[in-house]
Amino acid sequence: MRPKLVILAVATVVVGSCGLAAWGVWRNARANGYKSCLASLVDQVWKRESTRELANMSSDWVILSADEVDRLMIDVKGTDCGGFDDPRLDFYGNRINIALRQERKDRWPPIVIWSNGADGISRTDDDIVMPYGQTIPK
């Protein structure tokens, strides 16, 4: 094989590998940014009076409709969602979900926000749930 072709082949492999590694780092950083966004949404959405009014309607979990999520998410300020165009959509472009219940004296806040993940299906292993460690209500 010609030396120039060997050098070109090696350079192509090295540059391609670096590009793939950089893309993976960027994707992980964006995913972590999205988790931070969801965590801050929990705080900001719960501060709204309209959220607490919805929560007080039931002692059990109530999963909000898309319209109710839209109303709660209008003008959400003070979140870590600056890098995402629409905080109502998850990292994959699917709508987020919100469940509320009356406040209790347990360790979890009365709000859960989750993303259905890459598969778009709720209650699967790729879901992102905030507060971290909470389970998705049924």
C-alpha positions in Angstrom: 0.0 0.0 0.0 1.2 3.5 -0.7 2.4 5.5 2.3 0.1 8.5 1.4 -2.9 6.2 1.3 -2.0 4.6 4.7 -1.6 8.1 6.2 -4.9 9.2 4.7 -6.7 6.1 6.0 -5.2 6.5 9.5 -6.1 10.2 9.6 -9.7 9.4 8.5 -10.1 6.9 11.3 -8.6 9.2 13.9 -10.7 12.2 12.9 -13.8 10.1 12.7 -13.2 8.6 16.1 -12.7 12.1 17.6 -15.9 13.3 16.0 -17.9 10.4 17.4 -16.4 11.0 20.9 -17.2 14.7 20.8 -20.8 13.9 19.7 -21.2 11.5 22.6 -19.9 14.1 25.1 -22.3 16.7 23.7 -25.2 14.3 23.8 -24.5 13.4 27.5 -24.2 17.1 28.4 -27.5 17.9 26.7 -29.2 15.0 28.5 -27.9 16.1 31.9 -29.0 19.6 31.1 -32.5 18.3 30.4 -32.6 16.5 33.7 -31.7 19.8 35.4 -34.5 21.4 33.5 -37.1 18.9 34.7 -35.8 19.2 38.3 -36.2 23.0 38.2 -39.7 22.7 36.6 -40.8 20.7 39.7 -40.0 23.7 41.8 -41.4 26.4 39.5 -44.6 24.6 38.6 -45.4 23.8 42.2 -45.1 27.5 43.2 -48.1 28.4 41.1 -51.4 28.8 42.8 -53.2 27.1 40.0 -51.0 24.0 40.5 -51.9 23.8 44.2 -55.6 24.3 43.3 -55.5 21.3 40.9 -53.6 19.2 43.5 -56.1 19.9 46.2 -58.8 18.3 44.1 -57.7 14.7 45.0 -55.8 13.0 47.7 -54.6 10.5 45.1 -52.4 11.2 42.1 -54.1 13.0 39.2 -52.2 12.9 35.9 -52.8 16.1 34.1 -54.1 16.4 30.5 -52.0 18.0 27.8 -54.2 21.2 28.1 -53.7 21.3 31.9 -49.9 20.9 31.4 -49.9 23.7 28.8 -51.8 26.1 31.2 -49.3 25.3 34.0 -46.3 25.8 31.8 -47.2 29.2 30.4 -44.4 31.6 31.2 -42.5 29.3 33.5 -39.6 31.4 34.7 -36.4 30.8 36.7 -35.8 27.3 35.3 -32.7 25.6 33.9 -34.5 25.1 30.6 -32.8 27.9 28.7 -31.3 25.5 26.2 -34.6 23.9 25.3 -37.1 25.7 23.0 -40.2 24.4 24.8 -40.1 23.0 28.3 -43.4 21.1 27.7 -41.4 18.8 25.3 -38.8 16.3 26.5 -35.3 15.8 25.2 -36.8 13.7 22.4 -39.6 16.0 21.3 -42.4 14.1 23.2 -44.7 16.0 25.6 -43.8 15.9 29.3 -46.2 14.5 31.9 -47.2 16.0 35.3 -49.1 14.4 38.1 -50.3 16.2 41.3 -51.9 15.2 44.6 -52.7 16.9 47.9 -49.7 17.7 50.0 -48.8 15.0 52.5 -46.2 14.6 55.2 -44.0 12.1 53.4 -40.6 12.7 51.8 -41.9 13.3 48.3 -43.4 16.6 47.1 -46.9 16.4 45.7 -45.8 16.8 42.1 -44.1 14.5 39.7 -42.8 15.5 36.3 -41.6 12.9 33.8 -40.4 12.4 30.3 -41.4 9.2 28.4 -37.8 8.9 27.1 -36.6 7.9 23.6 -39.3 5.2 23.2 -42.1 7.7 23.9 -43.8 5.1 26.2 -44.5 5.9 29.9 -43.3 3.6 32.7 -40.3 2.1 30.8 -36.6 2.1 31.7 -35.7 5.1 29.6 -38.1 7.5 31.4 -36.7 10.5 33.3 -38.6 11.2 36.5 -38.3 14.2 38.8 -38.0 14.4 41.7 -35.2 11.9 41.2 -36.1 8.5 42.6 -39.8 9.1 42.6 -42.0 6.6 40.7 -44.5 7.5 38.0 -48.0 7.6 39.5 -50.7 5.3 38.0 
